[in-house]
């Protein structure tokens, strides 16, 4: 919330299902507005009222009654919503609109709003945020440069307050989505959320026929069984009974829905076939892969997820378990390992090690990369 420039009159909050977009809007209203003044209003496009009432006319009436800030949840469920947001922006200069939408929506390519909207991405919890929420801490975030150059001191400072390695597995299993705080079965809730992502965020937004849902679900499941792994497009095409081109398109849809991540070699990108497919975060691996989740797969998936969210650009390294990371015009080469077994003498290679409390020189605890945001 502190990263957003609230002076903009049209702000879009994109986020995958389950990361807390609705709660975010309500917390914003509670933090910044006097609710007794009634000049800030939350509305949800799930309401059937908006099948007969336009956003534009509603916003005009709201302004006439003294309204200043309109919070619109799940705006993508309203037809022609970008057109009406444009009308509100042009006709009601005294009104600020903050809306939430799916990560599948490409607002930067929409002619109606691309030039007037400021878009922010709401991510799932980092490991840092998970610890802060779970244990009432106030750990700050660090840049990748700070972690690489000063990881030992940072890790010791954190360990003076909490045993970070002790709680790490809990985060990998259930810490990315905020609904782990609810008193419900997390795995069942996550499976329900994944199915809603496919049915609504992918099929509905991309206007894919519902008859293709079983094929999309099967594709995601087959990818999860081999993730992280090199996708065999031809075999996936046969198994899912769809064309190779459709498999490639569906991979991109799953990526934009934040169900998978795709890793490419240097110089390659979509629509080329990715070199490796990862699940988007480690939590997704457990209900899909069940007992077949390996420690190394978890380590690599966690590293990719946390670095990806820190606005780094990741590419596949020359060997398995290695990443090339571009961050602020600096290139880092990382190798992900389970435990420190020998001296690391390669000066150009950094090691992110799983079973490690504090590191030394170019050996860095893996969990510390969860403090990047």
N, C-alpha and C positions, 0 to 999 in steps of 0.2 A: 504493500500500500504506500510505503514511503518513497518508492521509486517512480511513482506516477506523477506527471505534471498535471495537476488538477485544474490548471487555468484553461485547458482546451475545452471547447464547448461540445465536442463529440468524441467520446472515448469508448473504444471497443476492448472488451476483456475476452480473449480467446482462451479456452482451456478444455481439456478432455473431460468427459463425463466422470464425475466422482472426485474431482480435485477441490471442489468447494466454491464454485462460482457464485451460487446463490448466497451462501453464508458470507462471501466476500462483499457482495452488494449490501447486505443487511448490516454488516459490521462497519462499512463505510458510512452508512446513514447514521448509525448510532454514534460513531466517533466524531463526525464533522457537523452534525445538525442537531438543533433543538427540536425534538419531535413534537413539542407542543405548538410550534409555529406552523407546522403542516405545510412547509414550503418544499419538502423533499418527499417524493412518493415512489414506492416500489410497486411495479406491476409485472405480471408474468403472462407471457403469451400462451400459456396453457389454458388460461381462463377462456371459457366459451363465449364470454361477453365480447371478446375481440374477433368473433366471427361476423359480428354485425356492426362493430364500431372500428373506425380507422384510427391508426396511431396518430395521424396528423390532427384530426378533429378532437381527439381526446387530449392531445398535448395543448391545443389552443384553449380548450376549456380549463385545463389545469393552470395555464398561465393567467387566464382571466381571473381565476380564484386566488391568485397570489403565488402560484407555484414557480419555483426557480430551478429545481433539479429533478429530473425524471430518470429513474433507474428501471431499465427494461430487461427482464430476464428471459432467456431463450428466444431472442428476437427472431432467429432464423425460422421459427415455426409459423411466422406470419408471412403471407404471400406479399411479394413486392416490397419487402421491408426496407431495402436500401433506398428505393425511390422515396418512400415516405420519410425516412430519416433525413434525406436531402431536403425535402420540403420543410421539415421542422427547422433544420439548420438555417435555411434561407429566410423563412417567414417569421421565426421566433428568435431573434438575436439575444433576447434576455434569458433564454432557456438553455441549460446544460443537460445533455443526455449522456448517461453511462449505460452501456448495454453489454450483455454477454452473448456469446455465440460459440459455435463449434469450431474446433481446430481445423476441420475439413474445409471451412469457408475460406476463400482466398480474397480477403478484403482489399489487398493491394492491387488486385487486378479488376476490381469492380469499378466501372466508370462512374457510377452514381456517388460513391463515397470515398474512393481512394485518395482524392486530393484534400479531403476535409477531416478525415478520421485519424485519430492517433490510436494505434493498436498496441496492446500489451498482452503478453502471454502469462497465464497463471499456471504454474507448474505444480506437480505433486511435491510433497515434502522432500527436502534434502535431508541427509542424515543429521545435519546441524539443527534443522527446524524440528525434526522428530525428537531429538534430545531436549530441545528447549521446551516443547509442548509437554512431553512426558514427565520431565523432572523439574519444570519451573526454572530452567536456566536462561541465560541471556548471552549465549555464545555469539560472537560476531562472525561474519563471513570473511574469507580471505581470497585474494587473487591467486591465480595459479603461480604467478611469479613469486609471491610471498611464500607459498607452500614449498616450492622447489628450493628457494634460497634459505628458508628459515624454518623448515619443517620440524626439526628437533625441538626448538624452543617453543613453537606453537603447540606441539603434541604434549610437551611437559606442562604447559600452562593449562591445557584442557584436562590433563590427567590429575592436576591438583584439585579439580572439582568433581571429576567423574571418571569411572573406568570405561573408556569409550569402546574398547574391544569387547567388553562383557555384553554390551547391549547391541552390538553390530548385527548379530544374526537376526535379532528381533526385527530390526529395520529391514533387512533383506527380505524377510518373510512377509511383513505386513505394514511397514512404515511409510510407504510412498503415498498411499491414499488416506486422506484425513478420516475416512469413515471407520478406520480401525478403532477410533475412540468410542464408537457406538457399541452398545451391548448386544451385538448380533454376531452370527457366525460370519467371520471375515471372508473366508473362502467362498461361501455360498453367495454372499453379497457381491464379491468381486466378479464371480461368474455371471451373475445377473447384470452387473454393470457392463461387462464385456459384450454380452448379447445385445444390450440396448445400444451400445456404441455401433455395433454392426447394423442393427435394424434401423436406427434413427440417424446416427451421425454419418454413416456410410451410404446405406441404401436410399434413405429419404433425401438427403442433401445432394447426393450424386445422381438421384433419379434413376436408380437401378430397380428393375422389376423384382418383386418379392420372391419370385420363383428361383432367383439366383442366390438367395440367402443360404441354403444348405451348401452350395458350392463354396461360398465365401467362408462359411464356418469351417468347412473341411480344409480349405487352404490354410487358414490360420492355425488349425490344429496340427496339420502336417509340418508347417513351418516351426511350430513350437517344439515338436519332437526332435528336430535336428538343430535348433538354435542353441548357441551360435553355430551356423553352418553355411556352406555354399549352396545356394538353391539350384536345383536341377529343374529348369523351366520346362523342359520337354516332359519330364516325368510328372511334374505337378500338373501340367496340362492334361496328361492322360488320366491321372488319378482323380482330378476334379471335373473332368469332361468339359473343359473350356479351352479356347484357343490359347496359343502361346502369348499373343498380344494382350488377351484379356488377363492372363496371369500377371503380366508385367504391369498392367493398369491397376489390378487389384492390390499388388504389392505397394504401389504408391498410395492407394486409398487407405490401406492398413497403416502405412507410415504416417499419413496426415491425421489419422484418427488416434495416433500415439499408442498403437498396439504393437508395432514393431519398429526397429531401427535398421537402416541399411548402411553398410560400410563399403566404400569403394576404394579401389587403388588410386594412386596419384594420377590426376589427369582425366579420370572418368567420373561420370555422374548419371543420374536418371535422364533419359529412359534406357540407358544401358543396364545390363543385368548387374546387380550388386555382387560384390565378391563374397560378402558375408551378410547374413540376416540375423539380427539379435531380437529378442523380445525387448519391448520398449523399456521395461523396468523389471527388477528381480521379482517383485510381488506377483507378476503375471505368470511366472514360470511354475509356481507351485500348484495351482489348481489345474493347469493344463498338462504339465509333464509329470505330476504326481511324484513318485519316488525316484524318478530318473534324473533329478536335478543334481549335477555335479558341482563341487566346490569351485572348480576352475571356471565353469560356465557362469556361475554366480559372480565371481570376481570380475570377469571381463564385462558382463552385462552391467554391473554396478558402475564400473569405471566409465564405460561409454555413456551411460545415462547421466551421470553427474557432470562429466566434462561437456557433453552435448548441451546440457542446460546452462552451462556457464558461458555460452556463446563462443565456445571453441569450435574449430573446424577439425574433424577427425578423419584420418585416412588409414587404410590398412598398411601395416608394416610388412617387412620382408618375410618375417617368420610368424608362426602361430603365437597368439597371445601378445603381439606387439602392435602398438599404435603410433602413428605420426600425428602430432597435435600442433595445430597452428593457433597461437593465441597472441593477440596484439603484435603481429608481425614477427613473432619469435617462434621458431620451430623446435619442438621437443620430441624426443623419441622415448617411448615408454614400453617396458615389458612387464606384464602382469604375472606374478608368481604367488605361490601359496605360503612359502615360508623361507626365511633366510637360511640358506644352506652352505653358502660359500662366499668368499670375498668377491665383491663386484669391482672389477678393475677397468671396465670399458667406460671411459670418461664421457662419451657421447650418448650413453644410454642411461636412462633413469628407470629404477625398479619400483613398482608399486606392489608391496608385499602384504598378503592377506593376514597372516597370523603374526602380527607385529604391533607392539605397543608404541614404541618410538624407534625412529630410524637413525641413520648416520650417513653423511655425505650424499651419495646418489641413491641410497636405499630409503624409501619413504613408506610409511604405513598406508595401506590401501584405504582404511576408513577415513583418513584425513582429507581425501578428495571429496568427501561428503560435506565439507565446509566451504565449498566454492560459491554457494548461494544460500 
